[in-house]
């Protein structure tokens, strides 16, 4: 665990120094833009008390899915 923490802290410190240097010099980092055409997203969403992840709600939701 200690070795992992040291590695994470070292990486974080390196990235922070790199960011500070980039900001100081004024280099603009390239960005990526992703666009989708004809994208449809469907989801089941429960609102209210049924949205809470309780055992009773999970059983009710599972039974409802099996009935449809």
Backbone bond lengths (Angstrom), bond angles and torsions (degrees), N, CA, C in turn:
res aa  C-N    CA-C-N  psi(-1)  N-CA   C-N-CA  omega(-1)  CA-C   N-CA-C  phi
1 X - - - 1.455 - - 1.532 111.10 -
2 X 1.349 115.27 -40.22 1.461 118.91 -178.09 1.525 111.17 -64.24
3 X 1.343 116.14 -39.83 1.466 119.92 179.27 1.521 111.73 -64.44
4 X 1.320 115.73 -39.25 1.471 119.79 179.04 1.522 109.68 -65.29
5 X 1.326 117.06 -42.59 1.471 120.24 179.44 1.520 111.11 -62.79
6 X 1.334 117.43 -41.37 1.462 120.86 179.28 1.526 110.03 -63.60
7 X 1.338 117.08 -42.63 1.461 120.72 179.29 1.526 111.03 -64.35
8 X 1.328 116.75 -42.71 1.465 120.18 179.69 1.523 111.08 -64.37
9 X 1.330 116.76 -43.33 1.462 120.24 179.16 1.524 110.59 -64.47
10 X 1.341 117.40 -39.81 1.453 121.34 178.65 1.521 111.24 -64.05
11 X 1.329 116.54 -43.96 1.466 120.31 178.22 1.517 111.41 -64.32
12 X 1.322 116.14 -42.92 1.460 119.77 179.80 1.528 110.63 -63.48
13 X 1.321 117.01 -43.60 1.462 121.21 178.80 1.526 110.65 -61.63
14 X 1.342 116.99 -42.90 1.461 121.26 178.95 1.526 110.82 -61.99
15 X 1.331 116.55 -46.49 1.462 119.80 -178.58 1.529 111.70 -65.50
16 X 1.327 117.23 -37.11 1.466 119.85 177.75 1.525 111.29 -65.75
17 X 1.331 116.74 -41.66 1.472 119.92 177.71 1.521 110.60 -64.74
18 X 1.327 116.85 -40.60 1.465 121.00 178.40 1.521 110.54 -62.59
19 X 1.333 117.07 -43.47 1.466 121.15 179.16 1.522 110.69 -63.60
20 X 1.330 116.97 -43.58 1.469 120.57 178.74 1.524 110.86 -60.60
21 X 1.327 117.30 -42.15 1.459 121.23 179.88 1.531 110.70 -65.48
22 X 1.320 116.78 -43.72 1.467 120.69 179.47 1.518 110.15 -62.46
23 X 1.351 116.69 -43.45 1.470 120.50 178.56 1.525 111.32 -64.45
24 X 1.326 116.64 -40.47 1.458 121.15 -178.22 1.522 111.61 -65.54
25 X 1.325 116.77 -40.58 1.468 121.14 -178.29 1.526 110.85 -78.83
26 X 1.344 116.60 -25.29 1.460 119.90 178.83 1.517 113.83 88.15
27 X 1.320 116.38 24.27 1.465 119.92 177.70 1.519 108.52 -75.35
28 X 1.311 115.59 133.52 1.455 120.06 177.72 1.526 108.53 -95.21
29 X 1.310 115.71 120.56 1.459 121.09 -178.07 1.527 108.88 -80.14
30 X 1.341 117.63 134.17 1.457 120.03 179.05 1.527 111.17 -63.72
31 X 1.306 115.28 146.28 1.456 120.64 178.71 1.519 109.55 -118.75
32 X 1.296 114.81 161.21 1.465 120.98 179.43 1.519 108.22 -116.57
33 X 1.303 115.91 137.05 1.451 121.10 176.55 1.521 108.04 -118.79
34 X 1.316 115.80 130.64 1.462 120.94 -179.78 1.517 107.97 -114.77
35 X 1.317 115.84 127.54 1.461 121.00 178.57 1.519 108.93 -125.27
36 X 1.312 115.12 144.66 1.463 121.07 178.25 1.515 108.92 -121.49
37 X 1.318 114.85 142.39 1.457 120.39 173.05 1.518 107.65 -115.18
38 X 1.309 115.27 143.28 1.467 121.97 176.90 1.527 111.30 55.86
39 X 1.313 116.28 48.03 1.458 122.15 -179.52 1.518 109.10 -99.62
40 X 1.310 116.30 125.02 1.461 121.88 176.43 1.520 108.86 -118.29
41 X 1.309 116.00 134.44 1.452 121.54 178.62 1.518 108.24 -125.65
42 X 1.325 115.42 130.56 1.465 120.35 177.45 1.519 108.38 -122.50
43 X 1.325 116.05 142.99 1.454 120.47 178.36 1.518 109.09 -153.21
44 X 1.326 115.10 150.26 1.453 120.40 173.02 1.516 107.25 -95.93
45 X 1.299 116.38 128.77 1.458 120.07 -179.66 1.523 108.86 -130.99
46 X 1.298 115.27 131.95 1.455 120.64 177.04 1.513 108.10 -101.92
47 X 1.323 116.11 137.14 1.457 121.22 -175.96 1.524 108.64 -115.96
48 X 1.302 115.73 146.05 1.458 119.88 176.24 1.513 111.49 85.29
49 X 1.340 116.22 -145.88 1.450 121.85 -176.25 1.515 113.66 -63.56
50 X 1.339 117.43 -28.94 1.465 120.63 -179.66 1.521 111.35 -71.44
51 X 1.314 118.64 -15.43 1.464 121.00 -179.24 1.527 111.33 -77.71
52 X 1.318 117.85 -17.83 1.464 120.85 179.96 1.526 109.78 -72.61
53 X 1.328 117.93 134.98 1.465 121.02 -176.79 1.527 112.98 -81.54
54 X 1.323 115.95 71.07 1.459 120.30 176.08 1.522 109.00 -100.65
55 X 1.312 117.12 164.80 1.460 121.31 179.37 1.524 110.64 -60.79
56 X 1.320 117.10 -45.39 1.465 120.72 -179.64 1.533 111.22 -62.13
57 X 1.328 117.12 -44.19 1.459 119.82 179.63 1.526 111.54 -65.65
58 X 1.326 117.71 -38.27 1.464 120.53 178.37 1.514 111.07 -63.40
59 X 1.322 116.64 -43.02 1.471 120.49 178.52 1.516 110.23 -65.16
60 X 1.317 117.31 -43.99 1.470 121.57 178.82 1.518 110.92 -61.57
61 X 1.321 117.77 -44.87 1.461 121.45 179.77 1.526 111.02 -63.94
62 X 1.345 117.18 -43.00 1.456 120.55 179.33 1.520 111.20 -64.53
63 X 1.326 117.29 -40.63 1.464 120.30 178.41 1.515 110.36 -65.87
64 X 1.311 117.24 -38.28 1.468 120.66 -179.77 1.525 110.75 -66.09
65 X 1.337 117.28 -39.36 1.457 121.38 179.10 1.537 110.06 -64.46
66 X 1.323 117.41 -40.09 1.461 121.40 -179.43 1.517 112.25 -69.81
67 X 1.330 118.47 -25.03 1.456 120.91 179.80 1.527 112.40 -80.15
68 X 1.307 116.74 -24.72 1.476 120.41 -176.94 1.483 110.97 -78.16
